[in-house]
Amino acid sequence: MEMEIKMKKLGFGTMRLPVLNQEDPASVDLEQVCKMVDTFMERGFTYFDTAYMYHKYESERAVKKALVDRWPRDRYVLADKLPLSHLKEEADMERFFQEQLEKCGVSYFDYYMLHNMSRAYYETAERLGAFAFVRGKKEEGKARRIGFSFHADAELLEEILSKHPELDFVQLQLNYIDWDSPNIQSRQCYEVCRRYGKDVIVMEPVKGGTLADVPLEAEKLMEAHAPGMTPASWAVRFAASREGVIMVLSGMSDYSQLLDNTAYMQDFVPLTEEEEGIVARAAEIIQSATAIACTSCQYCVEGCPKQIPIPKYFSLYNQYSLFGEKSNSRGYYLNYGGRYGKAGDCIGWGKAGASIACRRCEAICPQHLPIVQHMKEIAEVFEPAK
């Protein structure tokens, strides 16, 4: 049975919800989330995306409290994901699925996907029969449409789609910075989806907020053409303008972001040819100014044996690269170092010259960043020589 709810092209991503304590992702600001959900729904938007691990495993519960308990089930579309990273044996899939239904308070998901598909997790999915599992949930009516979120290269995507025609859609990282990236391969992956006739759902259209705070030169280009339109609006519209894209997720972390996003996506207008050119020029400017292309997804943090807050350090390093000592990045870094592991504690390289093959962070990073090398660079900049 196909879902019939009318969908505007903007989806509410719940990976970056507002929190009461910036140091605790689990401290979701439920009062503000409820207000955001209500405004989102009242403006005619219906699609919500969550996942098992988001907000230290609290995102699904927040969705239940802010959305499911307060709005009729036939008014919204809910997407969730099977956590491939947590699967050890075949029985885990049913256990996680039932737990997710319970945490969200629903009897079915409109969209259900295999989460964070990479080469390593593709092997897990095949070994445990994850594709057959989600197909079975569709046949039971527990998952209306099935697919996967993808974080690898176009070659693997082609292999998966050729082997599994039963899948309805692919969730891709797609934005104008990664469009021609040799690592992310947004364009190439998008083109594979188009060849196989698969709907595309876009994640990271603003690349973890990076494209909401662009260099001044890029911002001036955008402002000159469309006064008052935010840099984030350009990024979301770029993604939504691709043919075959049925939904663009935005991880809105406060009410003002929601008001901005819903305002320009209420009656979506694709980018013109001139605007496509402005975006291309903005991408060139941004790429020349960004040292580390991290989206702050936090996937790398949980398994770090030294409890290094990797995305926080990347953000400080980027600010330092742009503004030098004026950014006060060194002071913030030293503050973090008192509570968390320092970059120099990374056992992937180690200040003392150790060469222990950890690199858990690199194995799970959706951006395929050389995290260990960056930790070395950050330590050299921020950690005083002894």
Secondary structure, 3 states (H helix, E strand, C coil): CCCCCCCCCEEEECCCCCECCCCCCCCECHHHHHHHHHHHHHCCCCEEECCCCHHHHCHHHHHHHHHHCCCCHHHCEEEEEECHHHCCCCHHHHHHHHHHHHHHCCCCEEEEEEEEECHHHHHHHHHHCHHHHHHHHHHHCCEEEEEEEECCCHHHHHHHHHHCCCCCEEEEECCCCCCCCCCCCHHHHHHHHHHCCCEEEEECCCCCCHHHCCCHHHHHHHHHHCCCCCHHHHHHHHHHCCCCEEEEEECCCCHHHHHHHHHHHCCCCCCCHHHHHHHHHHHHHHHHHCCCCCCCCCCCCCCCCCCCCHHHHHHHHHHHHHHHHHHCHHHHHHHHHCCCCCHHHCCCCCCCCCCCCCCHHHHHCCCCCCHHHHHHHHHHHHCCCC
